[in-house]
Amino acid sequence: MKYIERQVNVPLCAISTTSGLVNKTGTWKFAQPLFIDRVSPCNQQCPAGEDITGYMYLAGQGKFEEAWRLIMEENPFPAIMGRVCFHTCEEICNRKDHDEAVSIHTVECFIGDYALSHGLKITVTQPEKDKKVAIVGAGPGGMSAAFHLRRMGYTVTIFDSNQSPGGMMRYGIPSYRLQNEVLDGEISRLYDIGIEFKMGVKVGKDITWDSLESQFDAIFIAIGAYEETSLGIKGLNKDGIFNALEFLHEINLGKSPKIGKRISVIGGGNSAIDCARASRRLGAEVTIIYRRTEAEMPAHGEEIEMAREEGVQFLFLATPREVYGQRMISGLKVEKMTLGEIDDSGRRRPVPTGETFDIECDGMIIAIGEATIVADLPPFISQKKGVVSTDQMGQTDHSKIFAGGDIIDIP
């Protein structure tokens, strides 16, 4: 229906005699404005479901505790998220079309730090339920599930094979990005509300899946993806070669791996960037070798720029084919690549050219991705190549078992 066909209480009246080419709102008032309530783009984009516009408004009013409690309705780790989330919310922020996006992650980080410094606590307000839930995996997925279940009144126990909770947040993110005191401060609230942690316990080995199923009313599996993808080239048995998670684990334990002075990091994701920047902090010259161009790198743009500012070099459209050296790595044979058709990832496929060249290095870190260790999953649930089959609510084909995080293929 056209506006001129609508019956309105406001009569048609001239509001400007300026040309419509100049006056973008037009020269005539045809109808009363209609307010349409929609979810803001940043809220829609947030995978954690945070009410970004809500806590930004509260923060703007100086109501930092209220802002923190609003975030905590969805996300139990705002101080962590503000530091390590890649804030895709800012990529679609309407403000960017005017000058630049609102720095949402910085505000969230401030709010999270405010809560830590002021000792803010959370409580369980729902009545206690006579139901027990086991969480397998003390990473971000498992602990988030535990947090929400506990607040709903369930008795929750987390099992993890590591000695300290945190998963990739503790063992896979360098401390220059996420400090241990921040991580421990956020996790401590889970202890405070009565969540039990059984660390150093590997389900399937130290306790059987059948035993776990008999003791609990439901099980949530969030063991993550921590099996390194193999590079599959000659010479990988030499000293001086690390996998990304192995290297980052050593770094986060406060150790200094003997990586050499000239390091090649293979891969283009966030783990590759973390390894490169951590290597620079150990005094090494670092080159990231990636088989596509910078435009196709899955790593976040800000991280790439920070790595470049710190002296990390980049070699694009190249992939290693062989490791040189006797006992120690001394160099790489590298093949030049070109880009072909778009593949299933939505990026152009790297295509070998047959042209090779050599580069010198005395260390290499492989950061080309991770997968689930299938042997760590219960044998009685369906999975394909380590990806667990679930419905939209995360329930597997076993009625008592749910799964989430990196081991499923839905958000």
Buried (B, 14 or more C-beta within 10 A) or exposed (E): EEEEEEEEEEEEEEEEEEEEEEEEEEEEBEEEEEEEEEEBBBBEBBEBEBBBBBBBBBBEEEBBEBBBBBBBBBBBBBBBBBBBBBBBBBBEBEEEEEEEBBBBBEBBBBBBBBBBEEEBEBEBEEEEEEBBBBBBBBBBBBBBBBBBBBBBBBBBBBBBBBEBBBBBBBBBBBBEBBEBEBBBBBBEBBEEBEBBBBEEBBBBEEBEBEEBBEEBBBBBBBBBBBBBBEBEBEBBEBEBBBBBBBBBBBBBEEEEBEBBEBBBBBBBBBBBBBBBBBBBEBEBBBBBBBBBBBEBBBBBEEBBEBBBEEEBBBBBBBBBBBBBBEEEBBBBBBBBBEBEEEEEEEBBBBEBEEEBEEBEBBBBBBBBBBBBBBEBBBEEBEBEEBBBBBEEEBBBEBEBBBBBBBBBEEE
